[in-house]
C-alpha cells in the first residue's frame, strides 16, 4: 500500500468484517511534535490476546485467503518513520488501532485521497455509522454519517446527490 488512506480502507473493512456498525477514524497532524497519527476505533467483536498477537503476523488471516497483510504492512509503514502501532482490544468490546508516524520523515507515506476513501466506505456500507475527525495543529474538524441521515432522510447513500454532498462536506475540512 502506497498511501495511508489505503491502510485506513483496509483496517475499516476488517472492522466491518468483525461485526462493527460504528467506526471512528481520527487523523492528527501535529507539526509541533512532528507526529502524524491515524486511529481507527470500532465496536466489532474485538480480539483475544492470541488473536491480537497473530493479527500483526503476515501469515495469519481470519479471511479465506492464505495471508493477511493489512496490519503487518501498517506496522512496517509506521516503523519506517520511527513510529509504532498500538492495538487495544477485548473480545466483545471492539478494537482501536492507533498508528503513529514521523510527520516529516522521508519514508512517511502520503495520506492519499482520504475523501474518496471515506466516500467508498460510506456509500459501500450505508448501515455503518462513521465519524471522521481531522486535527491539524490543534484545529479540529469533525463530521459523521448522522449529518447525511439528517440532511437526506430516506435518500440512499449511493444517490449521486448524496455522494456529492459527502465529498463537499469532507472537502470543507481541508480548506
N, C-alpha and C positions, 0 to 999 in steps of 0.2 A: 504494500500500500504506500502510495507516494504522498498522500495528503492526510492530515489529521481528521478531516471530515469523513474520510472513508473508514478510518478506525471507529469513529463515532457511529456511523451507519452499522458497521459490523457488530459492535457491542450492543447497540439498541436492538438489533434484530435478535441477538441472543437473549436479551432481556424478555422480549415478547415471546420467543420460543419457550422461555421458562415461566410463562404464565402472567407476565406483568401486564397490567392495564393502566398503570400510571408510571410515567417515565419523566425524570427531570434531567435536563442537560445544562450543566453550568460550565461556562468558559470564562477564564480570567486572564487578562494580560496585565502584568504588574511590572512596568518598566523600572520603577524604583528598586525593586528586589530582583529584577532580571529573571522573572518566573512567568511561565505560561502554563496554566492549569486547565485540564479538561476533567470534569467529573460527571459521571452518569449514575443516577440513582434509580432504582426500580422497586416495585412491590411484588416481584416474582417469587418463585419458590425458594430462592436462596440456595446456599450450598453448605454441606457439612465440611469439616476441616479437611478430610481426604479429597473430596471433590474440588475444594478450593486450591489445594496444592497441585492437583492434576490439571487444573484449568490453565496454568501457565506452561504446561508441557505440550510442545508442538505435536506430540504423537498421541494425544488424548482428545477425544471429542465425544459429546453426547449425541451428535448427529449421525446420520447414516454413512457419511464419508469416513475415510480412514484416519485423517488428521484434522486437528483444529488449530489453525494458525492465528486466529484473531488476537487473543490475549498475548501469546508469545511475541507476536510482531509489535504490539503496542509496548510491551515491556522493553523490547530491544530498542525501539524508537526513542523511548524515554531515557534509557541508559546511555545511548549515544550522545545525549546532551547533558550528561551528569544529573539526570532526573531519575525518577522512580515511579513505580505503580504500587498503589495500596489498594487492597481488596478487603472490604468489610462486608461480611455476610453471615447470616444464620439461617438454618432451614426454616422455611415458612415465614421469614421476615424480610425477604428481599436482599438486594445486593447494591453496594456502592463501589464503583471503581473510580479511583482518582489517580490520574496520570499527571506528573509534573515534569516540565521540560525547562531547559535553559532557554529563555526567551530569545536572546540574541546569538545563541550558539549556532555556529556554522552548519551543524548537522540537523538542526530542528526542521522538521518537515513543515511546509506552509499549512495553514488551516484549510485552504481549499475553498470550495463553493459550499459553505455551510448553509446558505439559504436554500439551494436546491436539495441538499441533503435533508433538511427539515421538511421541505415540500414533499419529497419522496416518502419520508416516514409518515407524515400526517395524512397524506392522501392514501397511501398504501395501508394504513392502519387506522381507519376512522373511528374505531371503538376504543382506541387507546387515548388517554388523556396525557398530552405532552405539555411540559412547561420548559421554557428556554430562557436562560439568563446569561447575559454577556456583560462582563465588568471590565472596564478599561481604565486603569489608573484611578480606581476608586469610584468612577462614574458607572452606575448600574442601569442596565436596560433589561426589562423582563417582558415576557409575552407567553401566552398559553392558549391551548385549543378552546378553552371556555370562551374566549373572545370570539372565535369563529361561530360557536354554537349560539351565542347571544346575538350576534350580528345577522346570521343567516337562518336561524331557527332550524327548519327541516330540510334545507337545501343540502344535498350530499357534498362531501368534501371534494369529490372529483369533478364537480361542476366547474367549468372554466372561470367563471366569475369568482368562485371561492378560491381556486388555485391562485388567481391573480391577486386577490385580497391577501392571501397568506404571504406571497412574495413581497407585496408592497409594505405590509406591516413589518416584516422582518428586515427589509431594507432600511426602514426608519431607524433601526438600531445602530446602523453603521454610518449615518450621516453626520 
